[in-house]
Amino acid sequence: FWTGQIQIWIDAAFTFACIAVLTNRKLTAGILIGLICLLKPQFSVFALWALFRKEWRFIAGAAAVLVPCGLLSLAT
């Protein structure tokens, strides 16, 4: 944390997202993956996976993070 290693936070968020999927908390998993996508866009493959699997709660969670942050980014 103090040396700027954000990868640990990304790994922790991914771990909690996996746990959320296993415990059927798709909205929470989507939010966590959405937060990761802000830092590592290649994780958006999970959103494509959710789209093909019709996991609407997961997509809603990711969109709840990505849409406002994307709009804020465009505004600035």
N, C-alpha and C positions, 0 to 999 in steps of 0.2 A: 504493500500500500504506500509506504513512504518513498519508495524508489520509483514509483510511477508504473508499476507492473499491473496494468488493467486486465491483463489476461487472466489473472486469478479471479477477478470479479466476473469476467465472462464465463469462465469455467464453472464458477459457483452458480451463476444464473442458469446455465445449461443443465447442471445437475438437478437443480430445483425444478426446472421445466420437465425433465425426464420423470422425476418423482410425481409431479403434478399430472402428467399423462397417465402414469401407472395407477394413480388414485382417482382417475376420471375427473380431474379438474382442468378441463381443456381451456377454459377462459384464462385461468391463471398461467397455464403453459404458454398460451398465445401472447400474453402480456410480457412474459419473461423473454420469449424469443423475439418479440418486437423490440424490446430494449437492447437485445444483443444485435439485432439488425441495424440499429442506429450506429453501432461501432464497426460491425463487420457485415457488410451488405450480402456477402455470399451465403449467409444464413437464411436469406429469403427463399432458398430452396425448400425450407420447411413450410413456408406459406403455400408454395406450389403443391407440395405433398398434401397439405390440408385441403386445398382446393380440389384436387383429384379425388380425395377420400371423402369429400363433402363434410368436413369437420367445421361447421359454421361457427361454433363457439370459439374454436381456436383462431379462426380468421378474424372474428370480431375482436378478440383480445389483442391480436397483433395490429389490427387496424386502429384500435383505440389508442395505441402508442404512436404508430407510424404516421397516421393522417395529421394529427395536431402538430407533431414535431416537423413533419414535412412542410406544412403550411407556415409554421413559424420560421423555418429555414428560408422559405421563399420570401417571406415578408421582410426578413433582414437582408 
